[in-house]
């Protein structure tokens, strides 16, 4: 075992191996934003050239064979699990077998984005924060919480819109988007050509999570959400003709990953908590946290659903949310299925956290706590027992 295994998180963040991993992840995300991947030529984008240089230098220092070109580095990212890269770092920094790029589509994995947002220089660019902070600020200024709620629900329910919908939606009579209509043009971008079925000229959405499915080299369809893939065959949902409604728009990846995916889980959890007898408000205080759960005895929880692949990176971010609106305890919820797949998840999270709160719970543990607090011993007959498996169709 390497001596780095015992370093504290603060020192860990500046380790060479960690810096390198951040650099490569940021480069992979940046390359995925290039419209026609595979067509880039010298000079490579700055981030990519830097990541290649860093990796080669690191390999030379460790006397390991380096990737001799950027295409070769991309090959590593898609085919070589991170725990088999010649990088010196603590063993719990990368979940075993994890990749930065999906092998079949060369799209960045969820984990790749988690590393990219751990990089100070690129965190804002690859996270959801700038857009959500702007939405929150505008709605707060206009005292328009309904608009903030409508925006959040739209991002969860409709990661794909046609251009026509994008322009007509804010003006629709029943639209509550208020001051956020023009923000849609920033967060919904033309669907990348890589998602298009070139023979049929259609984009296909996932039947479960509604984001676009990516065709694979093997003629199948791939969903970026791990939970959809784990359910077995990804089911195709709505099809969009390439020219339908002026063309398809796809919510940008940071918002799909950091807002749509946890938002869908929060909506589902809110429904279950309500059926137990709790009073639930989603995204209170213009998105101060995921949901405010109030029980009959007055106990109030601030709950956020965290769908992260890397427990070390999540642990480093553990801080209590803003106390406006106030709460008694704050909880980060992780799907029980995640802990089943990654048995070390909780221990690693605990090792890297810097503050005692929020508490980490699975969705099942939260529901058990909720039943204790409401004095309900069994779930209402209207809802099946939560087993961590998503029901068909999240909405
Ligand atoms: Zn899906």
Boltz pocket constraint, residues with backbone or C-beta under 6 A from the ligand:
constraints:
  - pocket:
      binder: B
      contacts: [[A, 206], [A, 207], [A, 208], [A, 209], [A, 210], [A, 211], [A, 223], [A, 224], [A, 225], [A, 228]]
      max_distance: 6.0
